Amino acid sequence: MAVIYQRADARLADRALAYYFADTAPAQRHRTSRLEPEVIAAALRALLSLLVPLVLTAVTFLTGLRIADSRWPVLGITLATASAAVGALWYWRRHRRQ
């Protein structure tokens, strides 16, 4: 995370120098486009949090579970429960470290 802040600080300093001292603007830096490991991990966690409810909903749909001769209540309960479980897991994981 510190690398991201360092790059942002450098960009902010470059903009401030260009604004206040337009005649001595710094040379443009080459921006390297690379993925940070933290960003990849966050994207994978977000994808997993989307996939868990969707997979459970698909499994529920494919097994043909019914309440009152309808699939919709079972799908709604499954989706709500899976979403709440993923949200609780995110909350627990975030507050466990503090």
C-alpha positions as CSV (number, residue, x, y, z in Angstrom):
1,M,0.0,0.0,0.0
2,A,2.9,2.4,0.7
3,V,4.0,2.2,-2.9
4,I,0.7,3.5,-4.1
5,Y,0.9,6.4,-1.7
6,Q,4.4,7.2,-2.8
7,R,3.3,7.3,-6.5
8,A,0.4,9.5,-5.6
9,D,2.6,11.8,-3.6
10,A,5.0,12.1,-6.5
11,R,2.2,12.9,-8.9
12,L,0.7,15.5,-6.6
13,A,4.2,17.1,-6.2
14,D,4.6,17.2,-9.9
15,R,1.2,18.9,-10.4
16,A,1.9,21.4,-7.6
17,L,5.3,22.3,-9.2
18,A,3.7,22.6,-12.7
19,Y,0.9,24.9,-11.3
20,Y,3.0,27.2,-9.2
21,F,6.2,27.2,-11.2
22,A,5.0,26.7,-14.8
23,D,8.3,27.8,-16.3
24,T,10.2,25.0,-14.5
25,A,7.8,22.2,-14.9
26,P,9.4,18.8,-14.1
27,A,10.0,16.2,-16.9
28,Q,7.2,13.7,-17.4
29,R,7.8,10.4,-15.6
30,H,7.2,7.1,-17.3
31,R,4.3,5.5,-15.8
32,T,4.6,1.8,-15.5
33,S,1.4,-0.1,-15.5
34,R,1.6,-3.1,-13.2
35,L,-0.8,-4.8,-10.9
36,E,-0.1,-4.6,-7.2
37,P,-0.5,-7.9,-5.3
38,E,-3.0,-6.2,-2.9
39,V,-5.2,-5.1,-5.8
40,I,-5.2,-8.6,-7.2
41,A,-6.1,-10.1,-3.9
42,A,-8.9,-7.6,-3.4
43,A,-10.3,-8.3,-6.8
44,L,-10.2,-12.1,-6.2
45,R,-12.0,-11.6,-2.8
46,A,-14.7,-9.4,-4.5
47,L,-15.1,-12.0,-7.3
48,L,-15.4,-14.8,-4.7
49,S,-18.0,-12.8,-2.8
50,L,-20.1,-12.5,-6.0
51,L,-19.6,-16.1,-7.0
52,V,-20.6,-17.8,-3.7
53,P,-24.2,-16.6,-3.7
54,L,-24.5,-17.2,-7.5
55,V,-23.2,-20.8,-7.2
56,L,-25.4,-21.6,-4.2
57,T,-28.4,-20.2,-6.1
58,A,-27.5,-22.3,-9.2
59,V,-27.2,-25.4,-7.0
60,T,-30.5,-24.7,-5.4
61,F,-32.1,-24.2,-8.8
62,L,-30.6,-27.4,-10.2
63,T,-31.6,-29.5,-7.3
64,G,-35.2,-28.5,-7.7
65,L,-35.9,-27.6,-4.1
66,R,-39.4,-26.1,-3.6
67,I,-41.5,-24.5,-0.9
68,A,-45.2,-24.4,-1.4
69,D,-44.8,-25.7,-4.9
70,S,-42.6,-22.8,-6.0
71,R,-38.9,-22.4,-6.4
72,W,-38.8,-18.7,-5.8
73,P,-39.0,-18.8,-2.0
74,V,-36.1,-21.2,-1.9
75,L,-34.1,-19.2,-4.3
76,G,-34.8,-16.0,-2.4
77,I,-33.9,-17.6,1.0
78,T,-30.7,-19.0,-0.5
79,L,-29.6,-15.8,-2.1
80,A,-30.4,-13.7,1.0
81,T,-28.6,-16.2,3.3
82,A,-25.5,-16.5,1.1
83,S,-25.3,-12.8,0.6
84,A,-25.6,-12.2,4.4
85,A,-23.0,-14.9,5.1
86,V,-20.5,-13.4,2.7
87,G,-21.1,-9.9,4.1
88,A,-20.6,-11.3,7.7
89,L,-17.4,-13.0,6.6
90,W,-16.1,-9.7,5.2
91,Y,-17.1,-7.8,8.3
92,W,-15.5,-10.4,10.6
93,R,-12.3,-10.5,8.6
94,R,-12.0,-6.7,8.6
95,H,-12.7,-6.3,12.4
96,R,-10.6,-9.4,13.4
97,R,-7.4,-7.5,12.6
98,Q,-8.2,-4.4,14.5
